[in-house]
Amino acid sequence: MAVPLYQAKAEFFRMLGHPVRIRVLELLGEGPKPVRELLADIGVEASSLSQQLAVLRRAGIVTSAREGSTVTYALAGPDVADLMRAARRILTEMLAGQAELLDELRETDTAAAAEA
C-alpha cells in the first residue's frame, strides 16, 4: 500500500527539521561546496556535519563527488534552493506581521498609560 502524499510530505519536512541540515542546504543553494568549506561556514564538529550530510544524501536531496581527498556536496536539483528561498519569504512575512502586531500593542499600551 502506498504512503499517502501528506504523510510523505510530513516525513520530508521532518527530515529537513535540523538546523545544520537547513544551513547546509542554504549554503549549497549558492553552489557546490567541499566539506572543509561547509565545516568552516557552519562551525560544527566534523562528525556532526558528516551525520547530517548522510541524512541529506540518503534522502536524495544532495549529491557528493570525491576528487582525490576532497569531497564536494551539491544540491541534487534546483527545487531545494527554491524551497529554502520560499521558507525565507514566508518567515519574513510572518515576522513582519508579528512586528506590526507588536507596534499595535505598544501603541495601545501608550494610549492606556496616557489615559490613566
C-alpha positions as CSV (number, residue, x, y, z in Angstrom):
1,M,0.0,0.0,0.0
2,A,1.4,3.4,-1.0
3,V,2.1,6.1,1.6
4,P,-0.4,9.0,1.3
5,L,1.1,12.1,-0.1
6,Y,0.5,14.2,3.0
7,Q,2.4,11.6,5.1
8,A,5.3,11.6,2.6
9,K,5.4,15.4,2.8
10,A,5.4,15.3,6.6
11,E,8.3,12.8,6.6
12,F,10.2,15.1,4.1
13,F,9.7,18.1,6.3
14,R,10.8,16.1,9.4
15,M,13.9,15.1,7.5
16,L,14.6,18.9,7.0
17,G,14.0,19.6,10.7
18,H,17.5,20.1,11.8
19,P,19.4,23.5,11.9
20,V,22.6,22.0,10.5
21,R,20.7,20.4,7.6
22,I,18.9,23.7,6.8
23,R,22.2,25.6,6.9
24,V,23.9,23.1,4.6
25,L,21.0,23.4,2.1
26,E,21.2,27.2,2.2
27,L,25.0,27.1,1.6
28,L,24.6,24.6,-1.2
29,G,22.0,26.8,-2.8
30,E,24.9,29.1,-3.6
31,G,26.6,26.2,-5.4
32,P,28.6,23.0,-4.8
33,K,31.0,23.2,-1.8
34,P,33.7,21.0,-0.4
35,V,33.2,19.6,3.1
36,R,36.0,21.7,4.5
37,E,34.2,24.8,3.4
38,L,30.9,23.6,4.9
39,L,32.7,22.9,8.1
40,A,34.2,26.4,8.2
41,D,30.9,28.1,7.4
42,I,28.8,26.1,9.8
43,G,31.2,25.6,12.7
44,V,30.1,22.2,14.0
45,E,32.2,19.1,14.7
46,A,33.2,17.1,11.6
47,S,31.3,14.0,12.8
48,S,28.1,16.0,13.3
49,L,28.3,17.5,9.8
50,S,29.1,14.1,8.3
51,Q,26.0,12.7,10.0
52,Q,23.7,15.4,8.8
53,L,25.2,15.2,5.2
54,A,24.5,11.5,5.3
55,V,20.8,12.1,6.1
56,L,20.5,14.6,3.2
57,R,22.3,12.2,0.9
58,R,20.1,9.2,1.8
59,A,17.0,11.4,1.2
60,G,18.4,12.2,-2.3
61,I,18.4,16.0,-2.0
62,V,22.2,16.3,-2.0
63,T,24.8,14.5,-4.0
64,S,28.5,14.1,-3.3
65,A,31.6,13.7,-5.5
66,R,35.1,12.8,-4.5
67,E,38.1,14.2,-6.2
68,G,41.3,13.0,-4.5
69,S,40.9,13.6,-0.8
70,T,38.2,16.4,-1.4
71,V,34.5,15.5,-1.1
72,T,32.2,18.1,-2.6
73,Y,28.5,18.3,-2.0
74,A,25.8,19.8,-4.2
75,L,22.0,20.1,-4.3
76,A,20.5,17.3,-6.3
77,G,18.3,19.8,-8.1
78,P,17.2,23.4,-8.0
79,D,13.9,22.7,-6.2
80,V,15.5,22.6,-2.8
81,A,17.1,26.0,-3.2
82,D,13.6,27.3,-4.3
83,L,12.2,25.7,-1.2
84,M,14.8,27.5,1.1
85,R,14.0,30.8,-0.6
86,A,10.3,30.3,-0.2
87,A,10.8,29.4,3.5
88,R,12.7,32.7,3.9
89,R,9.9,34.7,2.3
90,I,7.3,33.0,4.5
91,L,9.3,33.7,7.6
92,T,9.9,37.3,6.6
93,E,6.2,37.8,6.1
94,M,5.4,36.1,9.4
95,L,7.9,38.3,11.3
96,A,6.7,41.4,9.6
97,G,3.2,40.6,10.8
98,Q,4.5,40.0,14.3
99,A,6.3,43.3,14.2
100,E,3.1,45.1,13.2
101,L,1.2,43.4,16.0
102,L,3.9,44.4,18.5
103,D,3.7,48.0,17.3
104,E,-0.1,48.0,17.7
105,L,0.2,46.6,21.2
106,R,2.8,49.2,22.2
107,E,0.5,52.0,20.8
108,T,-2.4,50.6,22.9
109,D,-0.2,50.4,26.0
110,T,1.0,54.0,25.4
111,A,-2.6,55.2,24.9
112,A,-3.8,53.4,28.1
113,A,-1.0,54.8,30.1
114,A,-1.8,58.3,28.9
115,E,-5.4,57.9,30.0
116,A,-4.5,56.7,33.5
